[in-house]
Amino acid sequence: MPLTPFHLFPALPCYFVFYRRLNGLAFFIGTFLIDLEPVIYMFLGVPFPVVPLLFGGFATQGYHMITHNPFSILVFVGPAVFMLTKLLELGKSLLMEIFGGVEWVSYSWRRTYLSALLGSFLHLGWDVAMHWGINLGFPFLDIGNPLLNSSAASMIFIVSLILILPTYFVGKKINGGSPFKKLP
């Protein structure tokens, strides 16, 4: 799925409940950066690469070939999101100026990386219900997506929409403040 606001729907309830424990910048970048690959193919006209797999054969060609699998999230997407987050955090003073009246919360490297992973895996969790071209065995084997289910994708969307408001209030009570009053 190209960069769309739809991945915010399952991400927001999760963030609202755990926002004091999550590096929000890494979490939300993780939910979106994983879709850089489909954008490159769709909008920049880059042809699908032929990617050999370690145990023989080639990866299924499609918009979600390389970044949409657990291995790539752990090895490529997570570290890329982590580094991008840490680079953006260098602009702390500018961010604090733009978003006046917010509290800056510093997160450890470990928590930042885990926040990036959670955002990326949350994205993958919804995408496996929607897209056929996800190879869960990449880069070892070509394992077609056995979790494709349009009913599950619709259910995730509807439940996420319903949970946004309740999780905001529950998270506000649990975490002692508004998620919109902290950075990152």
N, CA, C and O of each residue as an XYZ file, in Angstrom:
736
protein
N       0.853     -1.169      0.000
C       0.000      0.000      0.000
C       0.897      1.230      0.000
O       1.827      1.313      0.802
N       0.635      2.181     -0.883
C       1.454      3.393     -0.876
C       1.216      4.188      0.404
O       0.296      3.900      1.169
N       2.055      5.187      0.620
C       1.924      6.003      1.830
C       0.520      6.572      1.907
O       0.148      7.445      1.123
N      -0.238      6.083      2.836
C      -1.604      6.544      3.007
C      -1.865      6.764      4.482
O      -1.155      6.235      5.337
N      -2.883      7.545      4.772
C      -3.229      7.743      6.186
C      -3.914      6.524      6.797
O      -4.150      6.496      8.005
N      -4.236      5.514      5.985
C      -4.967      4.366      6.514
C      -4.185      3.585      7.561
O      -4.791      2.950      8.424
N      -2.877      3.613      7.511
C      -2.093      2.893      8.509
C      -2.109      3.602      9.861
O      -1.675      3.038     10.865
N      -2.600      4.814      9.885
C      -2.769      5.505     11.167
C      -3.879      4.875     12.003
O      -3.816      4.906     13.232
N      -4.887      4.307     11.357
C      -6.023      3.780     12.111
C      -5.654      2.664     13.074
O      -6.080      2.730     14.227
N      -4.894      1.643     12.691
C      -4.484      0.671     13.715
C      -3.349      1.184     14.596
O      -3.167      0.698     15.713
N      -2.583      2.161     14.108
C      -1.446      2.669     14.896
C      -1.909      3.560     16.042
O      -1.342      3.498     17.133
N      -2.915      4.376     15.818
C      -3.352      5.320     16.851
C      -3.825      4.656     18.138
O      -3.382      5.070     19.209
N      -4.705      3.643     18.099
C      -5.094      3.013     19.376
C      -3.900      2.436     20.135
O      -3.820      2.552     21.358
N      -2.989      1.825     19.416
C      -1.792      1.268     20.060
C      -0.962      2.390     20.684
O      -0.513      2.268     21.824
N      -0.760      3.465     19.956
C       0.027      4.578     20.461
C      -0.640      5.239     21.661
O       0.025      5.549     22.650
N      -1.953      5.457     21.578
C      -2.651      6.131     22.668
C      -2.517      5.388     23.991
O      -2.408      6.018     25.043
N      -2.524      4.070     23.954
C      -2.413      3.301     25.190
C      -0.982      3.299     25.720
O      -0.774      3.326     26.933
N       0.006      3.268     24.827
C       1.395      3.104     25.254
C       2.274      4.319     24.969
O       3.496      4.179     24.904
N       1.696      5.497     24.799
C       2.492      6.621     24.308
C       3.625      7.050     25.227
O       4.597      7.623     24.737
N       3.558      6.812     26.499
C       4.675      7.164     27.395
C       5.835      6.194     27.226
O       6.979      6.535     27.529
N       5.550      4.996     26.748
C       6.590      3.986     26.590
C       7.147      3.922     25.172
O       8.188      3.310     24.935
N       6.450      4.556     24.232
C       6.858      4.506     22.831
C       7.508      5.807     22.392
O       7.048      6.892     22.748
N       8.568      5.696     21.625
C       9.114      6.855     20.953
C       8.182      7.085     19.768
O       8.243      6.365     18.772
N       7.328      8.084     19.884
C       6.300      8.326     18.872
C       6.858      8.577     17.494
O       6.279      8.148     16.496
N       7.971      9.262     17.430
C       8.600      9.544     16.142
C       9.008      8.240     15.463
O       8.695      8.036     14.290
N       9.691      7.363     16.170
C      10.117      6.076     15.606
C       8.918      5.200     15.284
O       8.902      4.527     14.253
N       7.927      5.199     16.143
C       6.740      4.364     15.944
C       6.005      4.761     14.663
O       5.696      3.901     13.838
N       5.726      6.046     14.491
C       4.960      6.475     13.319
C       5.795      6.460     12.039
O       5.261      6.181     10.966
N       7.083      6.750     12.130
C       7.936      6.617     10.945
C       7.978      5.146     10.524
O       7.983      4.835      9.333
N       8.009      4.246     11.509
C       8.005      2.812     11.215
C       6.748      2.368     10.492
O       6.803      1.487      9.635
N       5.607      2.974     10.833
C       4.371      2.586     10.157
C       4.324      3.081      8.719
O       3.583      2.534      7.903
N       5.106      4.110      8.399
C       5.068      4.662      7.043
C       6.284      4.312      6.188
O       6.132      4.092      4.986
N       7.474      4.255      6.760
C       8.684      4.061      5.968
C       8.699      2.722      5.245
O       9.301      2.600      4.179
N       8.051      1.735      5.806
C       8.005      0.417      5.183
C       7.382      0.493      3.782
O       7.660     -0.353      2.932
N       6.546      1.499      3.546
C       5.888      1.651      2.249
C       6.698      2.460      1.250
O       6.175      2.847      0.205
N       7.934      2.718      1.544
C       8.777      3.413      0.578
C       8.994      2.552     -0.675
O       9.062      3.075     -1.788
N       9.101      1.255     -0.489
C       9.302      0.361     -1.636
C       8.142      0.417     -2.636
O       8.403      0.614     -3.823
N       6.874      0.255     -2.225
C       5.792      0.366     -3.212
C       5.745      1.732     -3.898
O       5.409      1.822     -5.079
N       6.076      2.780     -3.172
C       6.083      4.126     -3.771
C       7.124      4.201     -4.882
O       6.875      4.793     -5.932
N       8.287      3.602     -4.651
C       9.351      3.615     -5.658
C       8.885      2.911     -6.936
O       9.136      3.392     -8.041
N       8.212      1.777     -6.782
C       7.743      1.036     -7.954
C       6.585      1.758     -8.645
O       6.571      1.881     -9.870
N       5.617      2.235     -7.861
C       4.398      2.823     -8.434
C       4.627      4.191     -9.063
O       4.231      4.437    -10.203
N       5.261      5.063     -8.318
C       5.304      6.460     -8.741
C       6.595      6.868     -9.438
O       6.604      7.829    -10.207
N       7.671      6.160     -9.183
C       8.930      6.505     -9.836
C       9.210      5.625    -11.054
O      10.180      5.849    -11.779
N       8.360      4.631    -11.271
C       8.484      3.781    -12.447
C       9.678      2.846    -12.435
O      10.099      2.364    -13.486
N      10.224      2.584    -11.262
C      11.347      1.661    -11.159
C      10.809      0.245    -11.376
O       9.845     -0.154    -10.722
N      11.423     -0.520    -12.286
C      10.937     -1.889    -12.521
C      11.247     -2.788    -11.320
O      12.188     -2.542    -10.565
N      10.434     -3.832    -11.168
C      10.671     -4.785    -10.093
C      12.016     -5.473    -10.308
O      12.298     -5.934    -11.414
N      12.841     -5.549     -9.282
C      14.116     -6.261     -9.447
C      13.890     -7.771     -9.404
O      12.901     -8.242     -8.843
N      14.789     -8.503     -9.985
C      14.768     -9.958     -9.877
C      15.673    -10.297     -8.698
O      16.892    -10.139     -8.769
N      15.061    -10.763     -7.615
C      15.794    -10.990     -6.370
C      15.940    -12.493     -6.125
O      14.951    -13.180     -5.870
N      17.170    -13.004     -6.203
C      17.371    -14.431     -5.921
C      17.231    -14.694     -4.418
O      17.622    -13.873     -3.587
N      16.674    -15.841     -4.098
C      16.504    -16.241     -2.701
C      17.653    -17.145     -2.272
O      18.234    -17.841     -3.105
N      17.980    -17.146     -1.012
C      19.136    -17.888     -0.508
C      19.011    -19.406     -0.685
O      20.013    -20.091     -0.887
N      17.792    -19.925     -0.611
C      17.600    -21.375     -0.747
C      17.070    -21.757     -2.116
O      16.469    -22.820     -2.273
N      17.285    -20.907     -3.106
C      16.899    -21.215     -4.478
C      15.628    -20.506     -4.907
O      14.740    -20.227     -4.101
N      15.568    -20.231     -6.172
C      14.407    -19.560     -6.723
C      14.541    -18.050     -6.628
O      15.592    -17.510     -6.284
N      13.444    -17.397     -6.944
C      13.421    -15.937     -6.946
C      12.215    -15.440     -6.159
O      11.204    -16.135     -6.051
N      12.327    -14.242     -5.615
C      11.230    -13.641     -4.846
C      10.078    -13.317     -5.780
O      10.290    -12.923     -6.927
N       8.870    -13.481     -5.291
C       7.684    -13.106     -6.044
C       7.750    -11.615     -6.319
O       7.986    -10.816     -5.413
N       7.541    -11.250     -7.561
C       7.614     -9.836     -7.902
C       6.290     -9.169     -7.588
O       5.221     -9.688     -7.907
N       6.380     -8.012     -6.958
C       5.201     -7.249     -6.594
C       5.619     -6.026     -5.808
O       6.800     -5.824     -5.529
N       4.650     -5.223     -5.458
C       4.931     -3.969     -4.771
C       5.495     -4.162     -3.369
O       6.130     -3.257     -2.827
N       5.271     -5.324     -2.783
C       5.673     -5.568     -1.390
C       6.728     -6.669     -1.301
O       6.686     -7.508     -0.402
N       7.655     -6.660     -2.222
C       8.608     -7.751     -2.357
C       9.685     -7.751     -1.270
O       9.901     -8.782     -0.634
N      10.347     -6.655     -1.044
C      11.546     -6.656     -0.205
C      11.277     -6.205      1.230
O      11.763     -6.843      2.164
N      10.528     -5.139      1.431
C      10.396     -4.577      2.784
C       9.280     -5.186      3.621
O       9.286     -5.035      4.842
N       8.337     -5.859      3.011
C       7.174     -6.351      3.747
C       7.344     -7.810      4.181
O       6.673     -8.704      3.667
N       8.238     -8.029      5.120
C       8.431     -9.355      5.706
C       9.195     -9.182      7.015
O       9.878     -8.177      7.211
N       9.080    -10.154      7.903
C       9.731    -10.012      9.217
C      11.247     -9.819      9.148
O      11.793     -9.011      9.899
N      11.931    -10.536      8.273
C      13.382    -10.424      8.171
C      13.792     -9.000      7.809
O      14.667     -8.423      8.454
N      13.174     -8.439      6.793
C      13.544     -7.095      6.342
C      13.207     -6.033      7.376
O      13.914     -5.032      7.493
N      12.138     -6.244      8.122
C      11.805     -5.281      9.176
C      12.901     -5.276     10.236
O      13.334     -4.215     10.687
N      13.342     -6.460     10.629
C      14.383     -6.546     11.662
C      15.738     -6.048     11.183
O      16.472     -5.417     11.944
N      16.077     -6.327      9.926
C      17.423     -6.053      9.438
C      17.540     -4.731      8.677
O      18.581     -4.077      8.746
N      16.502     -4.328      7.957
C      16.593     -3.114      7.141
C      15.711     -1.973      7.641
O      16.195     -0.879      7.927
N      14.418     -2.242      7.740
C      13.459     -1.176      8.057
C      13.672     -0.652      9.477
O      13.767      0.559      9.676
N      13.748     -1.541     10.461
C      13.953     -1.118     11.850
C      15.185     -0.251     12.032
O      15.085      0.837     12.599
N      16.358     -0.705     11.563
C      17.548      0.136     11.684
C      17.445      1.461     10.917
O      17.934      2.487     11.390
N      16.809      1.443      9.731
C      16.659      2.687      8.960
C      15.766      3.676      9.704
O      16.060      4.870      9.755
N      14.684      3.177     10.276
C      13.785      4.048     11.045
C      14.513      4.574     12.278
O      14.396      5.751     12.619
N      15.253      3.710     12.935
C      16.023      4.110     14.112
C      16.971      5.256     13.775
O      16.999      6.271     14.471
N      17.750      5.090     12.704
C      18.719      6.130     12.324
C      18.020      7.418     11.916
O      18.465      8.506     12.281
N      16.931      7.309     11.166
C      16.185      8.503     10.767
C      15.621      9.216     11.989
O      15.655     10.444     12.061
N      15.109      8.463     12.938
C      14.576      9.057     14.169
C      15.661      9.793     14.934
O      15.460     10.930     15.363
N      16.808      9.154     15.107
C      17.901      9.797     15.838
C      18.400     11.045     15.112
O      18.784     12.020     15.758
N      18.400     11.026     13.781
C      18.767     12.230     13.022
C      17.746     13.346     13.230
O      18.115     14.505     13.421
N      16.472     12.995     13.192
C      15.429     14.005     13.399
C      15.458     14.560     14.816
O      15.129     15.725     15.038
N      15.853     13.724     15.775
C      15.933     14.194     17.158
C      17.036     15.234     17.346
O      17.032     15.965     18.336
N      17.970     15.306     16.415
C      18.994     16.352     16.488
C      18.359     17.735     16.319
O      18.926     18.739     16.750
N      17.201     17.782     15.699
C      16.474     19.040     15.533
C      15.505     19.300     16.669
O      14.466     19.930     16.477
N      15.849     18.810     17.861
C      14.987     18.940     19.040
C      14.552     20.386     19.273
O      13.370     20.639     19.505
N      15.466     21.320     19.217
C      15.125     22.713     19.508
C      14.126     23.264     18.493
O      13.214     24.007     18.856
N      14.299     22.903     17.234
C      13.364     23.353     16.202
C      11.984     22.727     16.411
O      10.963     23.405     16.295
N      11.965     21.430     16.721
C      10.691     20.757     16.972
C       9.969     21.359     18.182
O       8.751     21.537     18.163
N      10.729     21.666     19.222
C      10.123     22.264     20.417
C       9.566     23.653     20.113
O       8.566     24.066     20.699
N      10.212     24.367     19.198
C       9.734     25.687     18.805
C       8.456     25.579     17.983
O       7.508     26.338     18.188
N       8.440     24.628     17.050
C       7.268     24.449     16.186
C       6.064     24.003     17.003
O       4.969     24.543     16.852
N       6.269     23.019     17.867
C       5.190     22.488     18.695
C       5.330     23.049     20.107
O       5.668     22.313     21.035
N       5.078     24.319     20.275
C       5.227     24.978     21.570
C       4.368     24.337     22.645
O       3.273     23.847     22.371
N       4.872     24.345     23.867
C       4.117     23.833     25.008
C       4.119     22.325     25.135
O       3.273     21.766     25.834
N       5.054     21.651     24.472
C       5.126     20.201     24.604
C       6.330     19.818     25.447
O       7.290     20.575     25.586
N       6.247     18.621     26.004
C       7.331     18.083     26.825
C       8.208     17.193     25.948
O       7.683     16.377     25.190
N       9.519     17.331     26.035
C      10.430     16.469     25.295
C      10.788     15.287     26.181
O      11.290     15.463     27.291
N      10.531     14.088     25.689
C      10.862     12.876     26.423
C      12.014     12.197     25.681
O      11.890     11.869     24.501
N      13.109     11.994     26.362
C      14.248     11.315     25.742
C      14.101      9.814     25.936
O      13.798      9.340     27.031
N      14.319      9.080     24.860
C      14.204      7.622     24.904
C      15.563      6.984     24.647
O      16.404      7.521     23.927
N      15.744      5.825     25.257
C      16.991      5.090     25.050
C      17.044      4.587     23.614
O      16.035      4.563     22.908
N      18.216      4.192     23.205
C      18.393      3.638     21.865
C      17.557      2.369     21.720
O      16.949      2.132     20.676
N      17.534      1.568     22.760
C      16.781      0.306     22.733
C      15.289      0.568     22.565
O      14.634     -0.062     21.735
N      14.756      1.488     23.345
C      13.324      1.780     23.267
C      12.963      2.395     21.921
O      11.887      2.132     21.384
N      13.854      3.210     21.377
C      13.620      3.808     20.062
C      13.565      2.719     18.990
O      12.681      2.730     18.133
N      14.508      1.782     19.040
C      14.526      0.686     18.068
C      13.285     -0.191     18.216
O      12.684     -0.583     17.215
N      12.900     -0.502     19.441
C      11.710     -1.330     19.655
C      10.440     -0.603     19.201
O       9.515     -1.240     18.697
N      10.385      0.707     19.371
C       9.248      1.493     18.877
C       9.176      1.439     17.356
O       8.091      1.334     16.783
N      10.335      1.510     16.705
C      10.398      1.413     15.240
C       9.920      0.040     14.784
O       9.172     -0.073     13.813
N      10.352     -0.996     15.484
C       9.919     -2.351     15.135
C       8.420     -2.522     15.325
O       7.749     -3.107     14.475
N       7.894     -2.020     16.426
C       6.461     -2.154     16.678
C       5.647     -1.467     15.586
O       4.678     -2.038     15.086
N       6.032     -0.252     15.213
C       5.320      0.449     14.147
C       5.391     -0.299     12.830
O       4.393     -0.388     12.114
N       6.556     -0.837     12.500
C       6.729     -1.574     11.242
C       5.951     -2.888     11.253
O       5.307     -3.231     10.262
N       6.003     -3.622     12.356
C       5.266     -4.884     12.434
C       3.752     -4.650     12.463
O       2.990     -5.468     11.948
N       3.321     -3.553     13.056
C       1.901     -3.218     13.032
C       1.450     -2.986     11.591
O       0.379     -3.439     11.187
N       2.269     -2.283     10.829
C       1.980     -2.058      9.420
C       1.915     -3.393      8.667
O       0.976     -3.645      7.911
N       2.907     -4.228      8.880
C       2.941     -5.525      8.213
C       1.731     -6.376      8.602
O       1.170     -7.084      7.766
N       1.339     -6.305      9.856
C       0.198     -7.082     10.321
C      -1.088     -6.752      9.579
O      -1.903     -7.636      9.317
N      -1.270     -5.490      9.244
C      -2.464     -5.133      8.491
C      -2.277     -5.460      7.014
O      -3.215     -5.904      6.352
N      -1.088     -5.246      6.504
C      -0.836     -5.500      5.080
C      -0.947     -6.972      4.712
O      -1.363     -7.277      3.594
N      -0.595     -7.897      5.597
C      -0.707     -9.315      5.243
C      -2.155     -9.723      5.020
O      -2.421    -10.707      4.330
N      -3.082     -8.987      5.590
C      -4.490     -9.282      5.350
C      -4.976     -8.687      4.029
O      -6.031     -9.078      3.531
N      -4.211     -7.734      3.449
C      -4.677     -7.014      2.263
C      -3.939     -7.322      0.971
O      -4.539     -7.199     -0.096
N      -2.669     -7.714      1.008
C      -1.854     -7.781     -0.205
C      -1.353     -9.194     -0.477
O      -0.843     -9.864      0.421
N      -1.501     -9.633     -1.699
C      -1.073    -10.981     -2.083
C       0.441    -11.075     -2.249
O       0.999    -12.153     -2.051
N       1.118    -10.002     -2.601
C       2.525    -10.049     -2.975
C       3.498    -10.032     -1.819
O       4.672     -9.720     -2.022
N       3.069    -10.349     -0.636
C       3.970    -10.347      0.514
C       4.591    -11.738      0.664
O       3.884    -12.740      0.769
N       5.918    -11.779      0.673
C       6.658    -13.028      0.798
C       7.180    -13.130      2.230
O       8.180    -12.501      2.576
N       6.512    -13.911      3.051
C       6.892    -14.015      4.461
C       8.192    -14.788      4.673
O       8.728    -14.788      5.781
N       8.705    -15.444      3.640
C       9.943    -16.194      3.764
C      11.165    -15.475      3.219
O      12.263    -16.032      3.229
N      10.994    -14.251      2.746
C      12.092    -13.494      2.162
C      13.180    -13.285      3.207
O      12.842    -12.982      4.351
N      14.435    -13.424      2.896
C      15.145    -13.693      1.648
C      15.531    -15.158      1.476
O      16.402    -15.476      0.666
N      14.898    -16.045      2.222
C      15.281    -17.452      2.196
C      14.454    -18.268      1.202
O      15.006    -18.943      0.333
N      13.139    -18.202      1.335
C      12.212    -18.985      0.512
C      11.109    -18.079     -0.022
O      10.889    -16.975      0.475
N      10.431    -18.570     -1.034
C       9.258    -17.851     -1.525
C       8.026    -18.477     -0.876
O       7.523    -19.507     -1.324
N       7.559    -17.840      0.171
C       6.366    -18.322      0.871
C       5.260    -17.322      0.578
O       5.296    -16.182      1.043
N       4.289    -17.756     -0.189
C       3.168    -16.881     -0.516
C       2.424    -16.468      0.738
O       2.533    -17.118      1.778
N       1.685    -15.410      0.639
C       0.968    -14.865      1.797
C      -0.255    -15.725      2.117
O      -1.253    -15.657      1.399
N      -0.199    -16.536      3.183
C      -1.345    -17.377      3.532
C      -2.405    -16.620      4.348
O      -3.471    -17.165      4.636
N      -2.115    -15.381      4.716
C      -3.007    -14.636      5.609
C      -3.896    -13.641      4.884
O      -4.592    -12.855      5.528
N      -3.885    -13.659      3.560
C      -4.704    -12.742      2.772
C      -6.177    -12.989      3.072
O      -6.681    -14.095      2.879
N      -6.859    -11.958      3.543
C      -8.260    -12.113      3.916
C      -8.900    -10.735      3.948
O      -8.622     -9.943      4.849
N      -9.752    -10.439      2.976
C     -10.359     -9.109      2.908
C     -11.293     -8.844      4.087
O     -11.448     -7.699      4.512
N     -11.913     -9.895      4.615
C     -12.781     -9.710      5.786
C     -11.955     -9.295      6.999
O     -12.368     -8.429      7.770
N     -10.792     -9.912      7.168
C      -9.915     -9.547      8.284
C      -9.412     -8.125      8.128
O      -9.341     -7.386      9.110
N      -9.060     -7.725      6.908
C      -8.594     -6.357      6.670
C      -9.694     -5.350      7.004
O      -9.429     -4.319      7.623
N     -10.907     -5.646      6.600
C     -12.034     -4.761      6.919
C     -12.280     -4.702      8.417
O     -12.569     -3.639      8.965
N     -12.165     -5.842      9.074
C     -12.378     -5.903     10.521
C     -11.315     -5.090     11.262
O     -11.633     -4.377     12.214
N     -10.063     -5.193     10.835
C      -8.988     -4.416     11.457
C      -9.293     -2.930     11.323
O      -9.146     -2.171     12.281
N      -9.715     -2.521     10.140
C     -10.046     -1.121      9.891
C     -11.193     -0.652     10.787
O     -11.091      0.398     11.421
N     -12.268     -1.410     10.843
C     -13.453     -1.016     11.625
C     -13.148     -0.994     13.119
O     -13.501     -0.039     13.811
N     -12.496     -2.041     13.619
C     -12.160     -2.104     15.051
C     -11.208     -0.968     15.419
O     -11.342     -0.358     16.480
N     -10.251     -0.689     14.543
C      -9.311      0.409     14.806
C     -10.038      1.743     14.898
O      -9.764      2.543     15.792
N     -10.956      1.981     13.986
C     -11.737      3.227     14.022
C     -12.532      3.345     15.316
O     -12.572      4.404     15.942
N     -13.156      2.252     15.701
C     -13.972      2.258     16.921
C     -13.101      2.489     18.157
O     -13.541      3.140     19.105
N     -11.893      1.973     18.161
C     -11.025      2.046     19.345
C     -10.257      3.355     19.502
O      -9.696      3.603     20.570
N     -10.215      4.187     18.485
C      -9.405      5.403     18.575
C      -9.828      6.275     19.760
O      -8.988      6.626     20.589
N     -11.073      6.620     19.853
C     -11.526      7.510     20.932
C     -11.415      6.864     22.319
O     -10.876      7.492     23.230
N     -11.909      5.624     22.514
C     -11.749      5.027     23.853
C     -10.292      4.872     24.290
O      -9.972      5.096     25.457
N      -9.406      4.489     23.364
C      -8.008      4.320     23.761
C      -7.339      5.656     24.058
O      -6.401      5.718     24.853
N      -7.810      6.710     23.433
C      -7.273      8.034     23.755
C      -7.539      8.351     25.224
O      -6.630      8.767     25.942
N      -8.784      8.155     25.677
C      -9.130      8.471     27.061
C      -8.502      7.493     28.054
O      -8.059      7.900     29.128
N      -8.463      6.217     27.705
C      -7.818      5.232     28.581
C      -6.319      5.532     28.692
O      -5.760      5.507     29.788
N      -5.677      5.814     27.568
C      -4.251      6.136     27.565
C      -3.947      7.400     28.333
O      -2.929      7.496     29.018
N      -4.843      8.378     28.214
C      -4.659      9.633     28.942
C      -4.691      9.384     30.451
O      -3.916      9.973     31.205
N      -5.589      8.514     30.873
C      -5.702      8.189     32.296
C      -4.503      7.342     32.769
O      -3.933      7.609     33.827
N      -4.135      6.340     31.996
C      -3.024      5.452     32.361
C      -1.699      6.208     32.410
O      -0.910      6.030     33.338
N      -1.459      7.054     31.404
C      -0.165      7.706     31.247
C      -0.085      9.082     31.883
O       0.983      9.694     31.896
N      -1.183      9.571     32.405
C      -1.167     10.837     33.115
C      -0.885     12.051     32.249
O       0.015     12.834     32.552
N      -1.624     12.210     31.204
C      -1.452     13.378     30.345
C      -1.873     13.091     28.924
O      -2.267     11.973     28.590
N      -1.787     14.086     28.108
C      -2.206     13.962     26.719
C      -1.061     13.487     25.832
O       0.073     13.939     25.991
N      -1.345     12.582     24.901
C      -0.289     12.144     23.980
C       0.150     13.246     23.039
O       1.197     13.135     22.400
N      -0.629     14.302     22.943
C      -0.292     15.408     22.054
C       0.575     16.462     22.741
O       0.898     17.491     22.147
N       0.946     16.204     23.984
C       1.771     17.135     24.746
C       3.180     16.607     24.991
O       3.883     17.082     25.883
N       3.591     15.608     24.181
C       4.944     15.077     24.336
C       5.577     14.854     22.978
O       4.902     14.530     22.001
N       6.871     15.031     22.939
C       7.679     14.715     21.773
C       8.857     13.886     22.251
O       9.276     14.104     23.388
N       9.399     13.014     21.545
C       8.907     12.482     20.291
C       7.820     11.497     20.510
O       7.285     10.944     19.548
